[in-house]
Amino acid sequence: MALNCGIIGLSNTGKTTIFNCMSNTKAESTAYAFSATKSNKGICNVPDPRLYEIDKFINSDKVVPATVEIVDVPGLAKGANKGEGVGNKFLADIQQMDALIHVLRCFDDDNLAHIEGSVDPLRDLEIVDFELQVRDLDLVERKIARLEKLVKSGDKEARKGIEALTKFKDHLENFGNARDIDASEDEIKYSLDLLLLTAKPVIYVCNVDDTSAVEGNDYSKKVMGHFAGQDAEVLVIAGKLEEEIAELEDAADRLEFLADAGLNEPGVNKLVRAAYDHLNLQSFFTAGKMEVKAWTIKKGMMAPEASGTIHSDLERGFIRAEVMKYKDFIELGSEQAVKDKGKFHVEGKNYVVEDGDIMHIRFNV
């Protein structure tokens, strides 16, 4: 199960810098607004130290972390829904994302002009939210119009759809985001095919200057205050600093520079973990001489479906899952020791996979 995150924000907020911190491919950043003509795409490894702890006992040929696809969407501008700046082409790109990383500029730089003339992250937040809301409103109104035609032919389900989508329409017209709407699951289902932009989980990144990497600054504190008491994930990352650290080839050098900046790990690691949490995802592991590998699944997924993330044949021919808990394996040091302690489990089709499970799937096709 591939996780797909889109990095959004106004131009010149440092989106591409954050992308370069995370991705294994690098994109060119520029001081010129709207110079990008396409989205940058890259892959980011999901940081999970447990993989390497498992490998200490197995000494496999390779360690394979789970990955996240990162898409750096060109900067938006006021009026993007009407074609301003890069236009609304990239609003359609955002629709394909599982989650959004909204980068807010929280730094001053005389050499990097702000397209609105001054640094104000809360104003920028409102601008981007409005552009996404207008796009969503258009999608909702179009579907209501389609359903109205069906109602004329006596379609009762279409009438229910109109009632549900009218609630979304009113909410968006009042500058609300679809993710915050008070609607039942039965009502929400009528909007799912629209892939509404404001329904997607969002992680907000306050992109600060190097000296504010640990404590943040006045700009980031305003953002924190704005979201106080809300169910929102807000992270402070010094994008330029972390981009420079990420370019260092030696892992020890990277750790040393992080420590010098007062950080114990890259902020982007927290960012990826936050995306996992917001999307209700977790990892299980397979471990053998060839590789130790992490697999991404939804929380609550049962063993057959989880095994299907490895290969569809495993789900189709699932017989059982042989399971060791990560904690047990690390404490005891081997599969045999886990068995000897009676902590090796054989689970059937109704087993709900837990985070950190080490599994071997038995199947027959």
Protein Blocks (a to p, Z undefined) as FASTA:
>chain_A
ZZddddeddehiommmmmmmmpmbdcdddfbehkafbdcddddddddfklmmmmmmnopa
bdcdddddddddddddehklnopajbjmlmmmmmmpmbdcddddfbdcfklccfklpacf
klmmmmmmmmmmmmmmmmmmmmmmmmmmmmmnopaklmmmmmmmmmmmmmmmnopafklp
ccdfklmmmmmmnopaklpccdddddddfklmmnopfklmmmmmmmgoiacddddddfkl
mmmmmmpmblklmmmmmmmnopabdfklmmmmmmmmmnopacdddddfkbccdddddehi
afklmmmmmomklmmmocbdcdddfklmmmnopaklmmmnopaccddfklccdehiacdd
dddZZ
